[in-house]
Amino acid sequence: MGVSVKKLMFLAACAVTLSGCGIASKMESVSILDASRAAYKACISDDKNAPPACDTARLAYQTDLADAERTRGVFTNWPAL
């Protein structure tokens, strides 16, 4: 019985370690998303009369949002612009 408990503890430790690997990529994608959202909001607030000037920032934000969507969890809510 002692061997099976050791195996169970080892498997649990491996599962926790492996599940942590995805956290870094999720945090990175959220960080990139935050930066592109801030850049887009800054562009819009600087020049409210010329939204086409912010197309590059908008496209970067939309791309980062799509990338973050692929790595997000079930309970993750992205803040709206």
mmCIF file of the N, C-alpha and C atoms, coordinates in Angstrom:
data_MODEL
# 
_entry.id   MODEL 
# 
loop_
_atom_site.group_PDB 
_atom_site.id 
_atom_site.type_symbol 
_atom_site.label_atom_id 
_atom_site.label_alt_id 
_atom_site.label_comp_id 
_atom_site.label_asym_id 
_atom_site.label_entity_id 
_atom_site.label_seq_id 
_atom_site.pdbx_PDB_ins_code 
_atom_site.Cartn_x 
_atom_site.Cartn_y 
_atom_site.Cartn_z 
_atom_site.occupancy 
_atom_site.B_iso_or_equiv 
_atom_site.pdbx_formal_charge 
_atom_site.auth_seq_id 
_atom_site.auth_comp_id 
_atom_site.auth_asym_id 
_atom_site.auth_atom_id 
_atom_site.pdbx_PDB_model_num 
ATOM 1   N N  . MET A 1 1  ? 0.821   -1.194 0.000   1.00 0.00 ? 1  MET A N  1 
ATOM 2   C CA . MET A 1 1  ? 0.000   0.000  0.000   1.00 0.00 ? 1  MET A CA 1 
ATOM 3   C C  . MET A 1 1  ? 0.860   1.251  0.000   1.00 0.00 ? 1  MET A C  1 
ATOM 4   N N  . GLY A 1 2  ? 2.006   1.190  0.623   1.00 0.00 ? 2  GLY A N  1 
ATOM 5   C CA . GLY A 1 2  ? 2.892   2.338  0.671   1.00 0.00 ? 2  GLY A CA 1 
ATOM 6   C C  . GLY A 1 2  ? 3.412   2.722  -0.699  1.00 0.00 ? 2  GLY A C  1 
ATOM 7   N N  . VAL A 1 3  ? 3.626   1.749  -1.555  1.00 0.00 ? 3  VAL A N  1 
ATOM 8   C CA . VAL A 1 3  ? 4.134   2.018  -2.902  1.00 0.00 ? 3  VAL A CA 1 
ATOM 9   C C  . VAL A 1 3  ? 3.077   2.741  -3.727  1.00 0.00 ? 3  VAL A C  1 
ATOM 10  N N  . SER A 1 4  ? 1.821   2.346  -3.620  1.00 0.00 ? 4  SER A N  1 
ATOM 11  C CA . SER A 1 4  ? 0.769   2.983  -4.408  1.00 0.00 ? 4  SER A CA 1 
ATOM 12  C C  . SER A 1 4  ? 0.552   4.433  -3.968  1.00 0.00 ? 4  SER A C  1 
ATOM 13  N N  . VAL A 1 5  ? 0.707   4.719  -2.687  1.00 0.00 ? 5  VAL A N  1 
ATOM 14  C CA . VAL A 1 5  ? 0.583   6.095  -2.197  1.00 0.00 ? 5  VAL A CA 1 
ATOM 15  C C  . VAL A 1 5  ? 1.732   6.938  -2.747  1.00 0.00 ? 5  VAL A C  1 
ATOM 16  N N  . LYS A 1 6  ? 2.944   6.376  -2.788  1.00 0.00 ? 6  LYS A N  1 
ATOM 17  C CA . LYS A 1 6  ? 4.080   7.096  -3.340  1.00 0.00 ? 6  LYS A CA 1 
ATOM 18  C C  . LYS A 1 6  ? 3.867   7.370  -4.831  1.00 0.00 ? 6  LYS A C  1 
ATOM 19  N N  . LYS A 1 7  ? 3.344   6.392  -5.551  1.00 0.00 ? 7  LYS A N  1 
ATOM 20  C CA . LYS A 1 7  ? 3.072   6.583  -6.974  1.00 0.00 ? 7  LYS A CA 1 
ATOM 21  C C  . LYS A 1 7  ? 2.006   7.668  -7.174  1.00 0.00 ? 7  LYS A C  1 
ATOM 22  N N  . LEU A 1 8  ? 0.989   7.642  -6.336  1.00 0.00 ? 8  LEU A N  1 
ATOM 23  C CA . LEU A 1 8  ? -0.072  8.637  -6.436  1.00 0.00 ? 8  LEU A CA 1 
ATOM 24  C C  . LEU A 1 8  ? 0.469   10.038 -6.162  1.00 0.00 ? 8  LEU A C  1 
ATOM 25  N N  . MET A 1 9  ? 1.307   10.156 -5.152  1.00 0.00 ? 9  MET A N  1 
ATOM 26  C CA . MET A 1 9  ? 1.910   11.455 -4.835  1.00 0.00 ? 9  MET A CA 1 
ATOM 27  C C  . MET A 1 9  ? 2.803   11.933 -5.976  1.00 0.00 ? 9  MET A C  1 
ATOM 28  N N  . PHE A 1 10 ? 3.559   11.014 -6.581  1.00 0.00 ? 10 PHE A N  1 
ATOM 29  C CA . PHE A 1 10 ? 4.431   11.364 -7.704  1.00 0.00 ? 10 PHE A CA 1 
ATOM 30  C C  . PHE A 1 10 ? 3.602   11.838 -8.894  1.00 0.00 ? 10 PHE A C  1 
ATOM 31  N N  . LEU A 1 11 ? 2.524   11.124 -9.194  1.00 0.00 ? 11 LEU A N  1 
ATOM 32  C CA . LEU A 1 11 ? 1.662   11.507 -10.304 1.00 0.00 ? 11 LEU A CA 1 
ATOM 33  C C  . LEU A 1 11 ? 0.991   12.853 -10.048 1.00 0.00 ? 11 LEU A C  1 
ATOM 34  N N  . ALA A 1 12 ? 0.584   13.090 -8.813  1.00 0.00 ? 12 ALA A N  1 
ATOM 35  C CA . ALA A 1 12 ? -0.027  14.372 -8.474  1.00 0.00 ? 12 ALA A CA 1 
ATOM 36  C C  . ALA A 1 12 ? 0.989   15.505 -8.639  1.00 0.00 ? 12 ALA A C  1 
ATOM 37  N N  . ALA A 1 13 ? 2.228   15.282 -8.202  1.00 0.00 ? 13 ALA A N  1 
ATOM 38  C CA . ALA A 1 13 ? 3.275   16.290 -8.349  1.00 0.00 ? 13 ALA A CA 1 
ATOM 39  C C  . ALA A 1 13 ? 3.567   16.559 -9.823  1.00 0.00 ? 13 ALA A C  1 
ATOM 40  N N  . CYS A 1 14 ? 3.591   15.519 -10.620 1.00 0.00 ? 14 CYS A N  1 
ATOM 41  C CA . CYS A 1 14 ? 3.821   15.696 -12.069 1.00 0.00 ? 14 CYS A CA 1 
ATOM 42  C C  . CYS A 1 14 ? 2.678   16.477 -12.709 1.00 0.00 ? 14 CYS A C  1 
ATOM 43  N N  . ALA A 1 15 ? 1.462   16.184 -12.313 1.00 0.00 ? 15 ALA A N  1 
ATOM 44  C CA . ALA A 1 15 ? 0.306   16.875 -12.882 1.00 0.00 ? 15 ALA A CA 1 
ATOM 45  C C  . ALA A 1 15 ? 0.334   18.357 -12.544 1.00 0.00 ? 15 ALA A C  1 
ATOM 46  N N  . VAL A 1 16 ? 0.678   18.687 -11.314 1.00 0.00 ? 16 VAL A N  1 
ATOM 47  C CA . VAL A 1 16 ? 0.755   20.093 -10.906 1.00 0.00 ? 16 VAL A CA 1 
ATOM 48  C C  . VAL A 1 16 ? 1.870   20.805 -11.661 1.00 0.00 ? 16 VAL A C  1 
ATOM 49  N N  . THR A 1 17 ? 3.003   20.140 -11.808 1.00 0.00 ? 17 THR A N  1 
ATOM 50  C CA . THR A 1 17 ? 4.133   20.739 -12.513 1.00 0.00 ? 17 THR A CA 1 
ATOM 51  C C  . THR A 1 17 ? 3.798   20.980 -13.976 1.00 0.00 ? 17 THR A C  1 
ATOM 52  N N  . LEU A 1 18 ? 3.203   20.010 -14.631 1.00 0.00 ? 18 LEU A N  1 
ATOM 53  C CA . LEU A 1 18 ? 2.874   20.149 -16.044 1.00 0.00 ? 18 LEU A CA 1 
ATOM 54  C C  . LEU A 1 18 ? 1.759   21.156 -16.290 1.00 0.00 ? 18 LEU A C  1 
ATOM 55  N N  . SER A 1 19 ? 0.831   21.275 -15.372 1.00 0.00 ? 19 SER A N  1 
ATOM 56  C CA . SER A 1 19 ? -0.245  22.249 -15.566 1.00 0.00 ? 19 SER A CA 1 
ATOM 57  C C  . SER A 1 19 ? 0.284   23.671 -15.445 1.00 0.00 ? 19 SER A C  1 
ATOM 58  N N  . GLY A 1 20 ? 1.359   23.863 -14.745 1.00 0.00 ? 20 GLY A N  1 
ATOM 59  C CA . GLY A 1 20 ? 1.950   25.190 -14.611 1.00 0.00 ? 20 GLY A CA 1 
ATOM 60  C C  . GLY A 1 20 ? 2.620   25.673 -15.876 1.00 0.00 ? 20 GLY A C  1 
ATOM 61  N N  . CYS A 1 21 ? 2.924   24.791 -16.802 1.00 0.00 ? 21 CYS A N  1 
ATOM 62  C CA . CYS A 1 21 ? 3.598   25.191 -18.042 1.00 0.00 ? 21 CYS A CA 1 
ATOM 63  C C  . CYS A 1 21 ? 2.748   26.121 -18.886 1.00 0.00 ? 21 CYS A C  1 
ATOM 64  N N  . GLY A 1 22 ? 1.463   25.961 -18.888 1.00 0.00 ? 22 GLY A N  1 
ATOM 65  C CA . GLY A 1 22 ? 0.590   26.803 -19.687 1.00 0.00 ? 22 GLY A CA 1 
ATOM 66  C C  . GLY A 1 22 ? 0.317   28.158 -19.078 1.00 0.00 ? 22 GLY A C  1 
ATOM 67  N N  . ILE A 1 23 ? 0.570   28.308 -17.790 1.00 0.00 ? 23 ILE A N  1 
ATOM 68  C CA . ILE A 1 23 ? 0.279   29.566 -17.119 1.00 0.00 ? 23 ILE A CA 1 
ATOM 69  C C  . ILE A 1 23 ? 1.148   30.691 -17.652 1.00 0.00 ? 23 ILE A C  1 
ATOM 70  N N  . ALA A 1 24 ? 2.407   30.424 -17.903 1.00 0.00 ? 24 ALA A N  1 
ATOM 71  C CA . ALA A 1 24 ? 3.312   31.462 -18.389 1.00 0.00 ? 24 ALA A CA 1 
ATOM 72  C C  . ALA A 1 24 ? 2.873   31.989 -19.743 1.00 0.00 ? 24 ALA A C  1 
ATOM 73  N N  . SER A 1 25 ? 2.461   31.113 -20.634 1.00 0.00 ? 25 SER A N  1 
ATOM 74  C CA . SER A 1 25 ? 2.023   31.574 -21.958 1.00 0.00 ? 25 SER A CA 1 
ATOM 75  C C  . SER A 1 25 ? 0.724   32.364 -21.861 1.00 0.00 ? 25 SER A C  1 
ATOM 76  N N  . LYS A 1 26 ? -0.171  31.976 -20.954 1.00 0.00 ? 26 LYS A N  1 
ATOM 77  C CA . LYS A 1 26 ? -1.404  32.732 -20.758 1.00 0.00 ? 26 LYS A CA 1 
ATOM 78  C C  . LYS A 1 26 ? -1.107  34.126 -20.213 1.00 0.00 ? 26 LYS A C  1 
ATOM 79  N N  . MET A 1 27 ? -0.208  34.190 -19.249 1.00 0.00 ? 27 MET A N  1 
ATOM 80  C CA . MET A 1 27 ? 0.149   35.487 -18.673 1.00 0.00 ? 27 MET A CA 1 
ATOM 81  C C  . MET A 1 27 ? 0.810   36.380 -19.716 1.00 0.00 ? 27 MET A C  1 
ATOM 82  N N  . GLU A 1 28 ? 1.640   35.796 -20.554 1.00 0.00 ? 28 GLU A N  1 
ATOM 83  C CA . GLU A 1 28 ? 2.307   36.571 -21.596 1.00 0.00 ? 28 GLU A CA 1 
ATOM 84  C C  . GLU A 1 28 ? 1.298   37.095 -22.608 1.00 0.00 ? 28 GLU A C  1 
ATOM 85  N N  . SER A 1 29 ? 0.352   36.263 -23.024 1.00 0.00 ? 29 SER A N  1 
ATOM 86  C CA . SER A 1 29 ? -0.626  36.711 -24.010 1.00 0.00 ? 29 SER A CA 1 
ATOM 87  C C  . SER A 1 29 ? -1.527  37.796 -23.427 1.00 0.00 ? 29 SER A C  1 
ATOM 88  N N  . VAL A 1 30 ? -1.859  37.714 -22.158 1.00 0.00 ? 30 VAL A N  1 
ATOM 89  C CA . VAL A 1 30 ? -2.662  38.756 -21.519 1.00 0.00 ? 30 VAL A CA 1 
ATOM 90  C C  . VAL A 1 30 ? -1.862  40.050 -21.417 1.00 0.00 ? 30 VAL A C  1 
ATOM 91  N N  . SER A 1 31 ? -0.581  39.945 -21.115 1.00 0.00 ? 31 SER A N  1 
ATOM 92  C CA . SER A 1 31 ? 0.276   41.125 -21.038 1.00 0.00 ? 31 SER A CA 1 
ATOM 93  C C  . SER A 1 31 ? 0.380   41.816 -22.399 1.00 0.00 ? 31 SER A C  1 
ATOM 94  N N  . ILE A 1 32 ? 0.563   41.036 -23.445 1.00 0.00 ? 32 ILE A N  1 
ATOM 95  C CA . ILE A 1 32 ? 0.631   41.586 -24.799 1.00 0.00 ? 32 ILE A CA 1 
ATOM 96  C C  . ILE A 1 32 ? -0.711  42.221 -25.171 1.00 0.00 ? 32 ILE A C  1 
ATOM 97  N N  . LEU A 1 33 ? -1.803  41.564 -24.790 1.00 0.00 ? 33 LEU A N  1 
ATOM 98  C CA . LEU A 1 33 ? -3.135  42.098 -25.058 1.00 0.00 ? 33 LEU A CA 1 
ATOM 99  C C  . LEU A 1 33 ? -3.331  43.430 -24.350 1.00 0.00 ? 33 LEU A C  1 
ATOM 100 N N  . ASP A 1 34 ? -2.924  43.520 -23.103 1.00 0.00 ? 34 ASP A N  1 
ATOM 101 C CA . ASP A 1 34 ? -3.045  44.769 -22.350 1.00 0.00 ? 34 ASP A CA 1 
ATOM 102 C C  . ASP A 1 34 ? -2.261  45.894 -23.019 1.00 0.00 ? 34 ASP A C  1 
ATOM 103 N N  . ALA A 1 35 ? -1.062  45.588 -23.490 1.00 0.00 ? 35 ALA A N  1 
ATOM 104 C CA . ALA A 1 35 ? -0.228  46.609 -24.131 1.00 0.00 ? 35 ALA A CA 1 
ATOM 105 C C  . ALA A 1 35 ? -0.845  47.085 -25.440 1.00 0.00 ? 35 ALA A C  1 
ATOM 106 N N  . SER A 1 36 ? -1.357  46.167 -26.250 1.00 0.00 ? 36 SER A N  1 
ATOM 107 C CA . SER A 1 36 ? -1.943  46.579 -27.528 1.00 0.00 ? 36 SER A CA 1 
ATOM 108 C C  . SER A 1 36 ? -3.264  47.317 -27.310 1.00 0.00 ? 36 SER A C  1 
ATOM 109 N N  . ARG A 1 37 ? -4.030  46.922 -26.296 1.00 0.00 ? 37 ARG A N  1 
ATOM 110 C CA . ARG A 1 37 ? -5.269  47.641 -25.984 1.00 0.00 ? 37 ARG A CA 1 
ATOM 111 C C  . ARG A 1 37 ? -4.963  49.060 -25.517 1.00 0.00 ? 37 ARG A C  1 
ATOM 112 N N  . ALA A 1 38 ? -3.936  49.214 -24.684 1.00 0.00 ? 38 ALA A N  1 
ATOM 113 C CA . ALA A 1 38 ? -3.553  50.540 -24.211 1.00 0.00 ? 38 ALA A CA 1 
ATOM 114 C C  . ALA A 1 38 ? -3.073  51.419 -25.363 1.00 0.00 ? 38 ALA A C  1 
ATOM 115 N N  . ALA A 1 39 ? -2.312  50.845 -26.284 1.00 0.00 ? 39 ALA A N  1 
ATOM 116 C CA . ALA A 1 39 ? -1.830  51.610 -27.440 1.00 0.00 ? 39 ALA A CA 1 
ATOM 117 C C  . ALA A 1 39 ? -2.999  52.049 -28.315 1.00 0.00 ? 39 ALA A C  1 
ATOM 118 N N  . TYR A 1 40 ? -3.969  51.177 -28.516 1.00 0.00 ? 40 TYR A N  1 
ATOM 119 C CA . TYR A 1 40 ? -5.131  51.519 -29.334 1.00 0.00 ? 40 TYR A CA 1 
ATOM 120 C C  . TYR A 1 40 ? -5.968  52.596 -28.657 1.00 0.00 ? 40 TYR A C  1 
ATOM 121 N N  . LYS A 1 41 ? -6.211  52.452 -27.353 1.00 0.00 ? 41 LYS A N  1 
ATOM 122 C CA . LYS A 1 41 ? -6.978  53.459 -26.631 1.00 0.00 ? 41 LYS A CA 1 
ATOM 123 C C  . LYS A 1 41 ? -6.270  54.810 -26.640 1.00 0.00 ? 41 LYS A C  1 
ATOM 124 N N  . ALA A 1 42 ? -4.948  54.804 -26.517 1.00 0.00 ? 42 ALA A N  1 
ATOM 125 C CA . ALA A 1 42 ? -4.188  56.055 -26.554 1.00 0.00 ? 42 ALA A CA 1 
ATOM 126 C C  . ALA A 1 42 ? -4.292  56.707 -27.922 1.00 0.00 ? 42 ALA A C  1 
ATOM 127 N N  . CYS A 1 43 ? -4.236  55.910 -28.967 1.00 0.00 ? 43 CYS A N  1 
ATOM 128 C CA . CYS A 1 43 ? -4.346  56.435 -30.331 1.00 0.00 ? 43 CYS A CA 1 
ATOM 129 C C  . CYS A 1 43 ? -5.719  57.059 -30.550 1.00 0.00 ? 43 CYS A C  1 
ATOM 130 N N  . ILE A 1 44 ? -6.751  56.381 -30.124 1.00 0.00 ? 44 ILE A N  1 
ATOM 131 C CA . ILE A 1 44 ? -8.119  56.888 -30.287 1.00 0.00 ? 44 ILE A CA 1 
ATOM 132 C C  . ILE A 1 44 ? -8.313  58.171 -29.483 1.00 0.00 ? 44 ILE A C  1 
ATOM 133 N N  . SER A 1 45 ? -7.792  58.223 -28.265 1.00 0.00 ? 45 SER A N  1 
ATOM 134 C CA . SER A 1 45 ? -7.984  59.418 -27.440 1.00 0.00 ? 45 SER A CA 1 
ATOM 135 C C  . SER A 1 45 ? -7.170  60.598 -27.957 1.00 0.00 ? 45 SER A C  1 
ATOM 136 N N  . ASP A 1 46 ? -6.027  60.319 -28.608 1.00 0.00 ? 46 ASP A N  1 
ATOM 137 C CA . ASP A 1 46 ? -5.211  61.401 -29.154 1.00 0.00 ? 46 ASP A CA 1 
ATOM 138 C C  . ASP A 1 46 ? -5.840  62.024 -30.387 1.00 0.00 ? 46 ASP A C  1 
ATOM 139 N N  . ASP A 1 47 ? -6.492  61.224 -31.210 1.00 0.00 ? 47 ASP A N  1 
ATOM 140 C CA . ASP A 1 47 ? -7.011  61.709 -32.482 1.00 0.00 ? 47 ASP A CA 1 
ATOM 141 C C  . ASP A 1 47 ? -8.397  61.125 -32.726 1.00 0.00 ? 47 ASP A C  1 
ATOM 142 N N  . LYS A 1 48 ? -9.409  61.695 -32.074 1.00 0.00 ? 48 LYS A N  1 
ATOM 143 C CA . LYS A 1 48 ? -10.768 61.158 -32.181 1.00 0.00 ? 48 LYS A CA 1 
ATOM 144 C C  . LYS A 1 48 ? -11.396 61.398 -33.544 1.00 0.00 ? 48 LYS A C  1 
ATOM 145 N N  . ASN A 1 49 ? -10.867 62.325 -34.297 1.00 0.00 ? 49 ASN A N  1 
ATOM 146 C CA . ASN A 1 49 ? -11.453 62.646 -35.600 1.00 0.00 ? 49 ASN A CA 1 
ATOM 147 C C  . ASN A 1 49 ? -10.871 61.832 -36.739 1.00 0.00 ? 49 ASN A C  1 
ATOM 148 N N  . ALA A 1 50 ? -9.830  61.071 -36.490 1.00 0.00 ? 50 ALA A N  1 
ATOM 149 C CA . ALA A 1 50 ? -9.186  60.314 -37.571 1.00 0.00 ? 50 ALA A CA 1 
ATOM 150 C C  . ALA A 1 50 ? -8.970  58.855 -37.173 1.00 0.00 ? 50 ALA A C  1 
ATOM 151 N N  . PRO A 1 51 ? -10.053 58.075 -37.017 1.00 0.00 ? 51 PRO A N  1 
ATOM 152 C CA . PRO A 1 51 ? -9.890  56.658 -36.677 1.00 0.00 ? 51 PRO A CA 1 
ATOM 153 C C  . PRO A 1 51 ? -9.052  55.862 -37.669 1.00 0.00 ? 51 PRO A C  1 
ATOM 154 N N  . PRO A 1 52 ? -9.051  56.207 -38.973 1.00 0.00 ? 52 PRO A N  1 
ATOM 155 C CA . PRO A 1 52 ? -8.183  55.439 -39.882 1.00 0.00 ? 52 PRO A CA 1 
ATOM 156 C C  . PRO A 1 52 ? -6.699  55.513 -39.517 1.00 0.00 ? 52 PRO A C  1 
ATOM 157 N N  . ALA A 1 53 ? -6.315  56.567 -38.815 1.00 0.00 ? 53 ALA A N  1 
ATOM 158 C CA . ALA A 1 53 ? -4.921  56.686 -38.395 1.00 0.00 ? 53 ALA A CA 1 
ATOM 159 C C  . ALA A 1 53 ? -4.574  55.624 -37.353 1.00 0.00 ? 53 ALA A C  1 
ATOM 160 N N  . CYS A 1 54 ? -5.585  55.068 -36.725 1.00 0.00 ? 54 CYS A N  1 
ATOM 161 C CA . CYS A 1 54 ? -5.368  54.061 -35.679 1.00 0.00 ? 54 CYS A CA 1 
ATOM 162 C C  . CYS A 1 54 ? -5.616  52.639 -36.181 1.00 0.00 ? 54 CYS A C  1 
ATOM 163 N N  . ASP A 1 55 ? -5.735  52.466 -37.477 1.00 0.00 ? 55 ASP A N  1 
ATOM 164 C CA . ASP A 1 55 ? -6.019  51.134 -38.009 1.00 0.00 ? 55 ASP A CA 1 
ATOM 165 C C  . ASP A 1 55 ? -4.946  50.114 -37.644 1.00 0.00 ? 55 ASP A C  1 
ATOM 166 N N  . THR A 1 56 ? -3.687  50.533 -37.677 1.00 0.00 ? 56 THR A N  1 
ATOM 167 C CA . THR A 1 56 ? -2.605  49.603 -37.333 1.00 0.00 ? 56 THR A CA 1 
ATOM 168 C C  . THR A 1 56 ? -2.723  49.154 -35.886 1.00 0.00 ? 56 THR A C  1 
ATOM 169 N N  . ALA A 1 57 ? -2.995  50.100 -34.989 1.00 0.00 ? 57 ALA A N  1 
ATOM 170 C CA . ALA A 1 57 ? -3.151  49.765 -33.568 1.00 0.00 ? 57 ALA A CA 1 
ATOM 171 C C  . ALA A 1 57 ? -4.387  48.897 -33.360 1.00 0.00 ? 57 ALA A C  1 
ATOM 172 N N  . ARG A 1 58 ? -5.461  49.182 -34.098 1.00 0.00 ? 58 ARG A N  1 
ATOM 173 C CA . ARG A 1 58 ? -6.686  48.382 -33.972 1.00 0.00 ? 58 ARG A CA 1 
ATOM 174 C C  . ARG A 1 58 ? -6.456  46.950 -34.450 1.00 0.00 ? 58 ARG A C  1 
ATOM 175 N N  . LEU A 1 59 ? -5.775  46.811 -35.575 1.00 0.00 ? 59 LEU A N  1 
ATOM 176 C CA . LEU A 1 59 ? -5.493  45.470 -36.092 1.00 0.00 ? 59 LEU A CA 1 
ATOM 177 C C  . LEU A 1 59 ? -4.572  44.693 -35.152 1.00 0.00 ? 59 LEU A C  1 
ATOM 178 N N  . ALA A 1 60 ? -3.602  45.371 -34.562 1.00 0.00 ? 60 ALA A N  1 
ATOM 179 C CA . ALA A 1 60 ? -2.718  44.710 -33.595 1.00 0.00 ? 60 ALA A CA 1 
ATOM 180 C C  . ALA A 1 60 ? -3.514  44.239 -32.379 1.00 0.00 ? 60 ALA A C  1 
ATOM 181 N N  . TYR A 1 61 ? -4.424  45.092 -31.909 1.00 0.00 ? 61 TYR A N  1 
ATOM 182 C CA . TYR A 1 61 ? -5.260  44.729 -30.769 1.00 0.00 ? 61 TYR A CA 1 
ATOM 183 C C  . TYR A 1 61 ? -6.150  43.535 -31.106 1.00 0.00 ? 61 TYR A C  1 
ATOM 184 N N  . GLN A 1 62 ? -6.781  43.555 -32.280 1.00 0.00 ? 62 GLN A N  1 
ATOM 185 C CA . GLN A 1 62 ? -7.658  42.450 -32.666 1.00 0.00 ? 62 GLN A CA 1 
ATOM 186 C C  . GLN A 1 62 ? -6.878  41.141 -32.821 1.00 0.00 ? 62 GLN A C  1 
ATOM 187 N N  . THR A 1 63 ? -5.675  41.236 -33.356 1.00 0.00 ? 63 THR A N  1 
ATOM 188 C CA . THR A 1 63 ? -4.836  40.044 -33.497 1.00 0.00 ? 63 THR A CA 1 
ATOM 189 C C  . THR A 1 63 ? -4.436  39.502 -32.135 1.00 0.00 ? 63 THR A C  1 
ATOM 190 N N  . ASP A 1 64 ? -4.035  40.390 -31.240 1.00 0.00 ? 64 ASP A N  1 
ATOM 191 C CA . ASP A 1 64 ? -3.654  39.963 -29.892 1.00 0.00 ? 64 ASP A CA 1 
ATOM 192 C C  . ASP A 1 64 ? -4.845  39.406 -29.129 1.00 0.00 ? 64 ASP A C  1 
ATOM 193 N N  . LEU A 1 65 ? -6.028  39.975 -29.361 1.00 0.00 ? 65 LEU A N  1 
ATOM 194 C CA . LEU A 1 65 ? -7.235  39.470 -28.714 1.00 0.00 ? 65 LEU A CA 1 
ATOM 195 C C  . LEU A 1 65 ? -7.543  38.055 -29.191 1.00 0.00 ? 65 LEU A C  1 
ATOM 196 N N  . ALA A 1 66 ? -7.409  37.818 -30.492 1.00 0.00 ? 66 ALA A N  1 
ATOM 197 C CA . ALA A 1 66 ? -7.651  36.475 -31.025 1.00 0.00 ? 66 ALA A CA 1 
ATOM 198 C C  . ALA A 1 66 ? -6.624  35.482 -30.479 1.00 0.00 ? 66 ALA A C  1 
ATOM 199 N N  . ASP A 1 67 ? -5.376  35.927 -30.362 1.00 0.00 ? 67 ASP A N  1 
ATOM 200 C CA . ASP A 1 67 ? -4.338  35.063 -29.806 1.00 0.00 ? 67 ASP A CA 1 
ATOM 201 C C  . ASP A 1 67 ? -4.624  34.740 -28.346 1.00 0.00 ? 67 ASP A C  1 
ATOM 202 N N  . ALA A 1 68 ? -5.049  35.736 -27.590 1.00 0.00 ? 68 ALA A N  1 
ATOM 203 C CA . ALA A 1 68 ? -5.355  35.521 -26.173 1.00 0.00 ? 68 ALA A CA 1 
ATOM 204 C C  . ALA A 1 68 ? -6.584  34.631 -26.013 1.00 0.00 ? 68 ALA A C  1 
ATOM 205 N N  . GLU A 1 69 ? -7.519  34.728 -26.931 1.00 0.00 ? 69 GLU A N  1 
ATOM 206 C CA . GLU A 1 69 ? -8.712  33.871 -26.879 1.00 0.00 ? 69 GLU A CA 1 
ATOM 207 C C  . GLU A 1 69 ? -8.342  32.399 -26.969 1.00 0.00 ? 69 GLU A C  1 
ATOM 208 N N  . ARG A 1 70 ? -7.308  32.092 -27.746 1.00 0.00 ? 70 ARG A N  1 
ATOM 209 C CA . ARG A 1 70 ? -6.898  30.688 -27.894 1.00 0.00 ? 70 ARG A CA 1 
ATOM 210 C C  . ARG A 1 70 ? -6.299  30.139 -26.608 1.00 0.00 ? 70 ARG A C  1 
ATOM 211 N N  . THR A 1 71 ? -5.724  31.001 -25.781 1.00 0.00 ? 71 THR A N  1 
ATOM 212 C CA . THR A 1 71 ? -5.060  30.509 -24.573 1.00 0.00 ? 71 THR A CA 1 
ATOM 213 C C  . THR A 1 71 ? -5.849  30.779 -23.305 1.00 0.00 ? 71 THR A C  1 
ATOM 214 N N  . ARG A 1 72 ? -7.009  31.406 -23.424 1.00 0.00 ? 72 ARG A N  1 
ATOM 215 C CA . ARG A 1 72 ? -7.738  31.772 -22.211 1.00 0.00 ? 72 ARG A CA 1 
ATOM 216 C C  . ARG A 1 72 ? -8.443  30.578 -21.597 1.00 0.00 ? 72 ARG A C  1 
ATOM 217 N N  . GLY A 1 73 ? -8.772  30.716 -20.346 1.00 0.00 ? 73 GLY A N  1 
ATOM 218 C CA . GLY A 1 73 ? -9.522  29.693 -19.640 1.00 0.00 ? 73 GLY A CA 1 
ATOM 219 C C  . GLY A 1 73 ? -11.012 29.908 -19.821 1.00 0.00 ? 73 GLY A C  1 
ATOM 220 N N  . VAL A 1 74 ? -11.773 29.012 -19.294 1.00 0.00 ? 74 VAL A N  1 
ATOM 221 C CA . VAL A 1 74 ? -13.225 29.067 -19.429 1.00 0.00 ? 74 VAL A CA 1 
ATOM 222 C C  . VAL A 1 74 ? -13.799 30.281 -18.706 1.00 0.00 ? 74 VAL A C  1 
ATOM 223 N N  . PHE A 1 75 ? -13.211 30.649 -17.580 1.00 0.00 ? 75 PHE A N  1 
ATOM 224 C CA . PHE A 1 75 ? -13.766 31.716 -16.752 1.00 0.00 ? 75 PHE A CA 1 
ATOM 225 C C  . PHE A 1 75 ? -13.071 33.056 -16.939 1.00 0.00 ? 75 PHE A C  1 
ATOM 226 N N  . THR A 1 76 ? -12.307 33.207 -18.004 1.00 0.00 ? 76 THR A N  1 
ATOM 227 C CA . THR A 1 76 ? -11.583 34.449 -18.249 1.00 0.00 ? 76 THR A CA 1 
ATOM 228 C C  . THR A 1 76 ? -12.469 35.428 -19.008 1.00 0.00 ? 76 THR A C  1 
ATOM 229 N N  . ASN A 1 77 ? -12.585 36.633 -18.494 1.00 0.00 ? 77 ASN A N  1 
ATOM 230 C CA . ASN A 1 77 ? -13.327 37.696 -19.181 1.00 0.00 ? 77 ASN A CA 1 
ATOM 231 C C  . ASN A 1 77 ? -12.368 38.800 -19.532 1.00 0.00 ? 77 ASN A C  1 
ATOM 232 N N  . TRP A 1 78 ? -12.313 39.171 -20.810 1.00 0.00 ? 78 TRP A N  1 
ATOM 233 C CA . TRP A 1 78 ? -11.441 40.271 -21.229 1.00 0.00 ? 78 TRP A CA 1 
ATOM 234 C C  . TRP A 1 78 ? -12.200 41.568 -21.040 1.00 0.00 ? 78 TRP A C  1 
ATOM 235 N N  . PRO A 1 79 ? -11.527 42.583 -20.528 1.00 0.00 ? 79 PRO A N  1 
ATOM 236 C CA . PRO A 1 79 ? -12.206 43.879 -20.369 1.00 0.00 ? 79 PRO A CA 1 
ATOM 237 C C  . PRO A 1 79 ? -12.480 44.500 -21.730 1.00 0.00 ? 79 PRO A C  1 
ATOM 238 N N  . ALA A 1 80 ? -13.600 45.181 -21.817 1.00 0.00 ? 80 ALA A N  1 
ATOM 239 C CA . ALA A 1 80 ? -13.967 45.843 -23.065 1.00 0.00 ? 80 ALA A CA 1 
ATOM 240 C C  . ALA A 1 80 ? -13.191 47.144 -23.203 1.00 0.00 ? 80 ALA A C  1 
ATOM 241 N N  . LEU A 1 81 ? -13.100 47.600 -24.437 1.00 0.00 ? 81 LEU A N  1 
ATOM 242 C CA . LEU A 1 81 ? -12.473 48.894 -24.678 1.00 0.00 ? 81 LEU A CA 1 
ATOM 243 C C  . LEU A 1 81 ? -13.373 49.935 -24.095 1.00 0.00 ? 81 LEU A C  1 
# 
